[in-house]
């Protein structure tokens, strides 16, 4: 699995994720730090990366566009340092591996995680 770290996450995540076998890049090494979320999503989709973010906008984009890719891992925690929530993320990546490969929004909180397969659809449409 290839993981793209959004700008709101520290590059310190790279060593933790790569130690566990995940190819990991930080957006700052790919594109402009001022890039729109849509640009980051498009790059991740084209290059088959999973977006790892602390930003709620990525889930909203998946919902608004009914996209089937890329998968997004959304960390919802006040403390987003790898030494604090790294183990939770690693356990969730293992648990959600098939869903992520298929296309999913994975929401990770300190005490629970949720997996929503893509596309996210509005039932009223």
KAKA-V195215 format. One record per pair of residues at least 12 apart in sequence whose C-alpha atoms are under 10 Angstrom apart, sorted by sequence separation. I is the first residue (numbers start at 1). J is the second residue. If there is no record, write none. Layout:
BEGIN
i:I j:J
i:I j:J
END
This chain:
BEGIN
i:13 j:25
i:14 j:26
i:31 j:43
i:58 j:70
i:59 j:71
i:103 j:115
i:104 j:116
i:105 j:117
i:11 j:24
i:13 j:26
i:27 j:40
i:30 j:43
i:58 j:71
i:59 j:72
i:75 j:88
i:93 j:106
i:103 j:116
i:104 j:117
i:105 j:118
i:3 j:17
i:11 j:25
i:12 j:26
i:58 j:72
i:59 j:73
i:75 j:89
i:92 j:106
i:103 j:117
i:104 j:118
i:105 j:119
i:2 j:17
i:3 j:18
i:11 j:26
i:58 j:73
i:59 j:74
i:74 j:89
i:92 j:107
i:93 j:108
i:100 j:115
i:102 j:117
i:103 j:118
i:104 j:119
i:105 j:120
i:2 j:18
i:10 j:26
i:11 j:27
i:27 j:43
i:58 j:74
i:73 j:89
i:92 j:108
i:99 j:115
i:100 j:116
i:102 j:118
i:103 j:119
i:104 j:120
i:9 j:26
i:11 j:28
i:27 j:44
i:41 j:58
i:57 j:74
i:96 j:113
i:99 j:116
i:100 j:117
i:8 j:26
i:9 j:27
i:11 j:29
i:37 j:55
i:40 j:58
i:51 j:69
i:55 j:73
i:56 j:74
i:89 j:107
i:95 j:113
i:96 j:114
i:99 j:117
i:100 j:118
i:2 j:21
i:3 j:22
i:4 j:23
i:5 j:24
i:6 j:25
i:7 j:26
i:8 j:27
i:38 j:57
i:50 j:69
i:51 j:70
i:52 j:71
i:53 j:72
i:54 j:73
i:55 j:74
i:56 j:75
i:73 j:92
i:89 j:108
i:96 j:115
i:99 j:118
i:1 j:21
i:2 j:22
i:3 j:23
i:4 j:24
i:5 j:25
i:6 j:26
i:7 j:27
i:37 j:57
i:38 j:58
i:41 j:61
i:49 j:69
i:50 j:70
i:51 j:71
i:52 j:72
i:53 j:73
i:54 j:74
i:55 j:75
i:56 j:76
i:73 j:93
i:88 j:108
i:89 j:109
i:92 j:112
i:95 j:115
i:1 j:22
i:2 j:23
i:3 j:24
i:4 j:25
i:5 j:26
i:6 j:27
i:7 j:28
i:37 j:58
i:41 j:62
i:48 j:69
i:49 j:70
i:50 j:71
i:51 j:72
i:52 j:73
i:53 j:74
i:54 j:75
i:55 j:76
i:88 j:109
i:89 j:110
i:92 j:113
i:1 j:23
i:2 j:24
i:3 j:25
i:4 j:26
i:5 j:27
i:6 j:28
i:45 j:67
i:48 j:70
i:49 j:71
i:50 j:72
i:51 j:73
i:52 j:74
i:53 j:75
i:54 j:76
i:88 j:110
i:92 j:114
i:1 j:24
i:2 j:25
i:3 j:26
i:4 j:27
i:5 j:28
i:38 j:61
i:45 j:68
i:46 j:69
i:47 j:70
i:48 j:71
i:49 j:72
i:50 j:73
i:51 j:74
i:52 j:75
i:53 j:76
i:54 j:77
i:73 j:96
i:85 j:108
i:88 j:111
i:92 j:115
i:5 j:29
i:25 j:49
i:27 j:51
i:37 j:61
i:38 j:62
i:45 j:69
i:46 j:70
i:54 j:78
i:85 j:109
i:88 j:112
i:89 j:113
i:7 j:32
i:8 j:33
i:24 j:49
i:26 j:51
i:44 j:69
i:45 j:70
i:85 j:110
i:88 j:113
i:4 j:30
i:7 j:33
i:23 j:49
i:24 j:50
i:25 j:51
i:26 j:52
i:44 j:70
i:45 j:71
i:54 j:80
i:84 j:110
i:6 j:33
i:7 j:34
i:42 j:69
i:43 j:70
i:44 j:71
i:53 j:80
i:73 j:100
i:7 j:35
i:24 j:52
i:41 j:69
i:42 j:70
i:44 j:72
i:71 j:99
i:72 j:100
i:41 j:70
i:71 j:100
i:7 j:37
i:40 j:70
i:41 j:71
i:70 j:100
i:71 j:101
i:80 j:110
i:6 j:37
i:41 j:72
i:69 j:100
i:70 j:101
i:71 j:102
i:72 j:103
i:73 j:104
i:74 j:105
i:75 j:106
i:76 j:107
i:77 j:108
i:78 j:109
i:79 j:110
i:69 j:101
i:70 j:102
i:71 j:103
i:72 j:104
i:73 j:105
i:74 j:106
i:75 j:107
i:76 j:108
i:77 j:109
i:78 j:110
i:7 j:40
i:69 j:102
i:70 j:103
i:71 j:104
i:72 j:105
i:73 j:106
i:74 j:107
i:75 j:108
i:76 j:109
i:77 j:110
i:6 j:40
i:68 j:102
i:69 j:103
i:70 j:104
i:71 j:105
i:72 j:106
i:73 j:107
i:74 j:108
i:75 j:109
i:76 j:110
i:77 j:111
i:5 j:40
i:6 j:41
i:68 j:103
i:69 j:104
i:70 j:105
i:71 j:106
i:72 j:107
i:73 j:108
i:74 j:109
i:75 j:110
i:4 j:40
i:67 j:103
i:68 j:104
i:69 j:105
i:4 j:41
i:52 j:89
i:67 j:104
i:68 j:105
i:76 j:113
i:75 j:113
i:4 j:43
i:13 j:52
i:74 j:113
i:4 j:44
i:74 j:114
i:3 j:44
i:73 j:114
i:2 j:44
i:62 j:104
i:63 j:105
i:73 j:115
i:4 j:47
i:9 j:52
i:62 j:105
i:4 j:48
i:5 j:49
i:8 j:52
i:9 j:53
i:72 j:116
i:2 j:47
i:3 j:48
i:4 j:49
i:5 j:50
i:6 j:51
i:7 j:52
i:8 j:53
i:9 j:54
i:59 j:104
i:71 j:116
i:2 j:48
i:3 j:49
i:4 j:50
i:5 j:51
i:6 j:52
i:7 j:53
i:8 j:54
i:9 j:55
i:59 j:105
i:71 j:117
i:72 j:118
i:1 j:48
i:2 j:49
i:3 j:50
i:4 j:51
i:5 j:52
i:6 j:53
i:7 j:54
i:8 j:55
i:58 j:105
i:59 j:106
i:71 j:118
i:1 j:49
i:2 j:50
i:3 j:51
i:4 j:52
i:5 j:53
i:6 j:54
i:7 j:55
i:59 j:107
i:70 j:118
i:71 j:119
i:1 j:50
i:2 j:51
i:3 j:52
i:4 j:53
i:5 j:54
i:6 j:55
i:68 j:117
i:69 j:118
i:50 j:100
i:68 j:118
i:69 j:119
i:50 j:101
i:56 j:107
i:67 j:118
i:68 j:119
i:49 j:101
i:66 j:118
i:67 j:119
i:68 j:120
i:48 j:101
i:50 j:103
i:54 j:107
i:66 j:119
i:67 j:120
i:50 j:104
i:51 j:105
i:52 j:106
i:53 j:107
i:54 j:108
i:65 j:119
i:66 j:120
i:67 j:121
i:50 j:105
i:63 j:118
i:64 j:119
i:65 j:120
i:66 j:121
i:62 j:118
i:63 j:119
i:64 j:120
i:65 j:121
i:66 j:122
i:62 j:119
i:63 j:120
i:64 j:121
i:62 j:120
i:63 j:121
i:64 j:122
i:61 j:120
i:62 j:121
i:63 j:122
i:60 j:120
i:59 j:120
i:17 j:82
i:9 j:75
i:16 j:82
i:13 j:80
i:15 j:82
i:16 j:83
i:3 j:71
i:4 j:72
i:5 j:73
i:13 j:81
i:14 j:82
i:3 j:72
i:4 j:73
i:12 j:81
i:13 j:82
i:17 j:86
i:3 j:73
i:10 j:80
i:12 j:82
i:13 j:83
i:16 j:86
i:20 j:90
i:9 j:80
i:10 j:81
i:11 j:82
i:12 j:83
i:16 j:87
i:22 j:93
i:8 j:80
i:9 j:81
i:10 j:82
i:17 j:89
i:9 j:82
i:13 j:86
i:17 j:90
i:16 j:90
i:1 j:93
i:1 j:97
i:1 j:100
i:1 j:101
END
